[in-house]
C-alpha cells in the first residue's frame, strides 16, 4: 500500500523539466552580402553559418534524447 501511495504521489507531482539552453533558441542569420564582394566569399560565410546551425540542432537532439532517457519515452 505504501508503494502505491508513493507512486500515486509522484505521478501527481509531475515532472519538472530543465529549461532549454539559451543557445538552442538562437536563430542563425544569413551571411551579410557586400556589393562587389566575390560570391565565393559569401558562399563560404553562408556555409559557416549552416555549420553553426547544424551543430546547434545536434545539441538540441542530444538535449531531447537526454530528457527522454531520464523521464521516459515519447507518447
C-alpha positions in Angstrom: 0.0 0.0 0.0 2.9 2.3 0.8 4.4 1.8 -2.6 1.1 2.5 -4.3 0.8 5.8 -2.3 4.3 6.8 -3.2 3.7 6.1 -6.9 0.5 8.0 -6.8 2.1 11.0 -5.2 5.0 11.0 -7.7 2.5 10.9 -10.6 0.5 13.7 -9.1 3.6 15.8 -8.5 4.5 15.8 -12.2 7.9 16.3 -13.7 10.0 19.4 -13.6 11.8 19.6 -16.9 15.1 21.5 -17.1 15.0 24.8 -19.1 16.1 24.8 -22.7 19.7 26.1 -23.0 19.6 29.7 -24.4 21.9 28.7 -27.3 19.3 26.4 -28.7 16.8 29.3 -29.0 19.1 31.3 -31.2 18.4 31.8 -34.9 21.3 31.8 -37.3 21.4 34.8 -39.6 22.4 34.6 -43.2 25.9 35.8 -44.2 26.0 39.5 -44.9 26.4 40.4 -48.6 28.5 43.4 -49.5 28.2 44.9 -53.0 31.2 43.9 -55.2 32.3 41.1 -52.9 33.3 37.8 -54.6 30.5 35.2 -54.5 32.8 32.5 -53.2 33.5 34.6 -50.0 29.7 35.0 -49.4 29.2 31.3 -50.0 32.0 30.4 -47.6 30.4 32.5 -44.8 27.0 31.1 -45.6 28.4 27.5 -45.2 29.9 28.5 -41.9 26.5 29.8 -40.7 25.0 26.5 -41.8 27.6 24.5 -39.9 26.8 26.5 -36.7 23.1 25.9 -37.2 23.6 22.2 -37.8 25.8 22.0 -34.7 23.1 23.7 -32.6 20.5 21.3 -34.0 22.7 18.4 -33.0 22.9 19.8 -29.4 19.1 20.1 -29.4 18.7 16.4 -30.3 21.2 15.5 -27.6 19.3 17.6 -25.1 16.0 16.0 -26.1 17.4 12.5 -26.1 18.8 13.1 -22.6 15.3 14.2 -21.4 13.6 11.2 -22.8 16.1 8.8 -21.3 15.6 10.4 -17.9 11.9 10.9 -17.9 10.5 8.2 -20.2 9.6 7.8 -23.8 7.7 9.9 -26.2 3.9 9.5 -26.3 
